[in-house]
Amino acid sequence: MAIGGLDIGTTGCKLTVYDNQGTYRYKAYRDYPSSRGGEVQEIRVEYIWKSVREVIREAAEHCPDIQGVGVTSFGETFVLLDENDTPLAPCMLYTDPRGDAECRELTEKLGEKYIADITGLKPHCMYSISKLMWVRKHRPDIYNRTARILLMEDYIIYMLTGNPQIDYSIASRTMAFDIRKLCWSREILKAAQIKEKLLSKTVPTGTCAGTVKTAVAGDLGLSGETIIVSVSHDQVAAAIGSRVFGDAAAVDGAGTVECITPVFTGIPKNDVLYQGSYAIVPYVFPGKYLCYAFSFTGGALVKWYIDNLAKYEKTLADREKSSVYEVLESNMQDGPTGILVLPHFAGAATPYMDSGSKGAITGLTAAHNVSDLYRAMLEGVVYEMRLNMEELAKAGIVIKKLKAVGGGANSRVWMQMKADILGVPIVSLGSSEAGAAGSAMLTGIACNIFGDLEEAAEAMVKELETYYPRLEQREAYEQYYEKYRQLYPSVRHLMGQ
């Protein structure tokens, strides 16, 4: 008996399969193209559906006993279907600039704070509702033929089962979902002039959508009894798959984007999360929420450095049959470098949300070497996340432990540095597929393999090593962190628009 976690990303999809003991069995992956040039940034849902069918077929060939599949996806992007379920247009990605004027129009009608109080989101054109308004205004020929509006999670669910349902966490990425009442906001939809009947039914995270349609099951090599589950937004699935169930714990996603996702009970009464543009999202447990604190450049900054400034080290690593990270870290001194790196190489995320901010490197001397600068890049990312953690603490969200996942979680140097700078224990789960595990955990519950999430976590979540803060290093980093806090306001005016 097997269960799978299907993850739909912006560049590809993967299906990871586990047995009923939570042991990894197989993974299938396909990528797909997107158009990100100029003023139009789109993806064709036909490519996504084709790739999803391919990964399911491949996984079913290797694991013919798949009993259930849970679906997670990226947020915001939607598809418009006509009455025959044919896509009417390419899908706008969250980075597509269309919808900016419509977001301002909606904000003028309802008020920025009013929208944020309902949706948990500071208004921004990245969210679905603004782009739906753009379609209604600029492409009425398409909007008037629309029979269904679906985001990627509920689109795949619908294509597999015929049941259009969307979980709360993905629905919240539309900026039209009421995170308190847990339903579509009629006030926002009315102001946006978007018909609620076109949207999917909202359901709690982990809700079974039914079994695969007979015709689809045969094509994919699945049993007609295979259960399909609406899981969540990908970051929510990662929190579940990291066993972050209660307050005071958070996931540290050490991937391309550095993201800390804490869990908390109730919505804070102050405006700190709103002011810092932290999205508040309903979690899998009633009454609990989580939010996203992130930097656009985590692993992406490390990759930029290695690709552009560590070419000799890459050559040496190839010669020694090791990794470039091992080469750089083998020559690294423990403790602060004295270099301050503002990691805004792709703009600033929370708490600034400033797309005009740029990266900066200060404090370099002739005494520094390539390993020092590499370490300084890591330090800059961690300083930025400490700043975020301090902002969250002002909202009453105090993080006392981090569960680290992603490629960066395999770096002992970076994990220890995080513990020292952030002042909390870091539990490494390695580069385990936390999102896929979370999806499979909820699917296992729907299939009656696990009784609850605690039982599922016992089987599927493996902690590798815990890194504790070292007092001496914590104190050494403190003076540099205080300088780092002044770096953004000090250099921002030099960067222009």
Secondary structure as the mmCIF struct_conf table of DSSP 4:
data_model
#
loop_
_struct_conf.conf_type_id
_struct_conf.id
_struct_conf.beg_label_comp_id
_struct_conf.beg_label_asym_id
_struct_conf.beg_label_seq_id
_struct_conf.end_label_comp_id
_struct_conf.end_label_asym_id
_struct_conf.end_label_seq_id
STRN STRN1 ALA A 2 ILE A 8
BEND BEND1 THR A 10 THR A 11
STRN STRN2 GLY A 12 ASP A 19
TURN_TY1_P TURN_TY1_P1 ASN A 20 GLN A 21
BEND BEND2 GLY A 22 GLY A 22
STRN STRN3 TYR A 24 ASP A 31
STRN STRN4 SER A 35 SER A 35
BEND BEND3 GLY A 37 GLY A 37
TURN_TY1_P TURN_TY1_P2 GLY A 38 GLU A 39
STRN STRN5 GLU A 42 ILE A 43
HELX_RH_AL_P HELX_RH_AL_P1 VAL A 45 HIS A 62
TURN_TY1_P TURN_TY1_P3 PRO A 64 ASP A 65
STRN STRN6 ILE A 66 SER A 73
BEND BEND4 GLY A 75 GLU A 76
STRN STRN7 PHE A 78 LEU A 81
TURN_TY1_P TURN_TY1_P4 GLU A 83 ASN A 84
BEND BEND5 ASP A 85 ASP A 85
STRN STRN8 PRO A 87 PRO A 87
BEND BEND6 ALA A 89 ALA A 89
HELX_LH_PP_P HELX_LH_PP_P1 PRO A 90 PRO A 90
STRN STRN9 CYS A 91 MET A 92
HELX_LH_PP_P HELX_LH_PP_P2 LEU A 93 LEU A 93
TURN_TY1_P TURN_TY1_P5 TYR A 94 THR A 95
TURN_TY1_P TURN_TY1_P6 ARG A 98 GLY A 99
HELX_RH_AL_P HELX_RH_AL_P2 ASP A 100 LEU A 110
HELX_RH_AL_P HELX_RH_AL_P3 GLU A 112 THR A 119
BEND BEND7 GLY A 120 LEU A 121
TURN_TY1_P TURN_TY1_P7 CYS A 125 MET A 126
BEND BEND8 TYR A 127 TYR A 127
HELX_RH_AL_P HELX_RH_AL_P4 SER A 128 HIS A 138
HELX_RH_AL_P HELX_RH_AL_P5 PRO A 140 TYR A 143
TURN_TY1_P TURN_TY1_P8 ASN A 144 ARG A 145
BEND BEND9 ALA A 147 ALA A 147
STRN STRN10 ARG A 148 LEU A 151
HELX_RH_AL_P HELX_RH_AL_P6 MET A 152 THR A 161
BEND BEND10 GLY A 162 GLY A 162
STRN STRN11 GLN A 165 ASP A 167
HELX_RH_AL_P HELX_RH_AL_P7 TYR A 168 ALA A 171
HELX_RH_3T_P HELX_RH_3T_P1 SER A 172 THR A 174
TURN_TY1_P TURN_TY1_P9 MET A 175 MET A 175
STRN STRN12 PHE A 177 ASP A 178
TURN_TY1_P TURN_TY1_P10 ILE A 179 LEU A 182
STRN STRN13 CYS A 183 TRP A 184
HELX_RH_AL_P HELX_RH_AL_P8 ARG A 186 ALA A 192
TURN_TY1_P TURN_TY1_P11 GLN A 193 GLN A 193
HELX_RH_3T_P HELX_RH_3T_P2 GLU A 196 LEU A 198
STRN STRN14 LEU A 199 LEU A 199
HELX_LH_PP_P HELX_LH_PP_P3 SER A 200 SER A 200
STRN STRN15 LYS A 201 VAL A 203
TURN_TY1_P TURN_TY1_P12 THR A 205 GLY A 206
STRN STRN16 THR A 207 THR A 211
HELX_LH_PP_P HELX_LH_PP_P4 VAL A 212 LYS A 213
HELX_RH_AL_P HELX_RH_AL_P9 THR A 214 LEU A 220
TURN_TY1_P TURN_TY1_P13 GLY A 221 GLY A 221
TURN_TY1_P TURN_TY1_P14 GLY A 224 GLU A 225
STRN STRN17 ILE A 227 HIS A 233
HELX_RH_AL_P HELX_RH_AL_P10 ASP A 234 GLY A 241
TURN_TY1_P TURN_TY1_P15 SER A 242 ARG A 243
BEND BEND11 GLY A 246 GLY A 246
TURN_TY1_P TURN_TY1_P16 ASP A 247 ALA A 248
STRN STRN18 ALA A 249 ALA A 254
BEND BEND12 GLY A 255 VAL A 257
STRN STRN19 GLU A 258 THR A 265
BEND BEND13 GLY A 266 GLY A 266
BEND BEND14 LYS A 269 ASP A 271
HELX_RH_AL_P HELX_RH_AL_P11 VAL A 272 GLN A 275
TURN_TY1_P TURN_TY1_P17 GLY A 276 SER A 277
HELX_LH_PP_P HELX_LH_PP_P5 TYR A 278 ALA A 279
STRN STRN20 ILE A 280 PRO A 282
BEND BEND15 VAL A 284 PHE A 285
TURN_TY1_P TURN_TY1_P18 PRO A 286 GLY A 287
STRN STRN21 LYS A 288 CYS A 291
STRN STRN22 ALA A 293 SER A 295
BEND BEND16 PHE A 296 PHE A 296
BEND BEND17 GLY A 298 GLY A 298
HELX_RH_AL_P HELX_RH_AL_P12 GLY A 299 LEU A 309
HELX_RH_AL_P HELX_RH_AL_P13 LYS A 311 GLU A 320
TURN_TY1_P TURN_TY1_P19 LYS A 321 LYS A 321
BEND BEND18 SER A 322 SER A 322
HELX_RH_AL_P HELX_RH_AL_P14 VAL A 324 SER A 330
TURN_TY1_P TURN_TY1_P20 ASN A 331 ASN A 331
HELX_LH_PP_P HELX_LH_PP_P6 MET A 332 GLN A 333
BEND BEND19 ASP A 334 GLY A 335
BEND BEND20 GLY A 338 GLY A 338
STRN STRN23 LEU A 340 LEU A 342
TURN_TY1_P TURN_TY1_P21 PHE A 345 ALA A 346
STRN STRN24 ALA A 348 ALA A 348
TURN_TY1_P TURN_TY1_P22 THR A 350 TYR A 352
STRN STRN25 ASP A 354 ASP A 354
TURN_TY1_P TURN_TY1_P23 SER A 355 GLY A 356
STRN STRN26 ALA A 360 THR A 362
TURN_TY1_P TURN_TY1_P24 ALA A 366 ALA A 367
HELX_RH_AL_P HELX_RH_AL_P15 VAL A 370 LYS A 394
TURN_TY1_P TURN_TY1_P25 ALA A 395 GLY A 396
STRN STRN27 LYS A 401 VAL A 405
BEND BEND21 GLY A 406 GLY A 406
HELX_RH_3T_P HELX_RH_3T_P3 GLY A 407 ASN A 410
HELX_RH_AL_P HELX_RH_AL_P16 ARG A 412 LEU A 422
BEND BEND22 VAL A 424 VAL A 424
STRN STRN28 ILE A 426 SER A 428
TURN_TY1_P TURN_TY1_P26 GLY A 430 SER A 431
HELX_RH_AL_P HELX_RH_AL_P17 ALA A 434 ALA A 446
TURN_TY1_P TURN_TY1_P27 CYS A 447 ASN A 448
BEND BEND23 ILE A 449 ASP A 452
HELX_RH_AL_P HELX_RH_AL_P18 LEU A 453 MET A 460
STRN STRN29 GLU A 465 TYR A 467
HELX_RH_AL_P HELX_RH_AL_P19 LEU A 471 TYR A 484
TURN_TY1_P TURN_TY1_P28 ARG A 485 GLN A 486
HELX_RH_AL_P HELX_RH_AL_P20 LEU A 487 VAL A 491
HELX_RH_3T_P HELX_RH_3T_P4 ARG A 492 LEU A 494
BEND BEND24 MET A 495 MET A 495
#
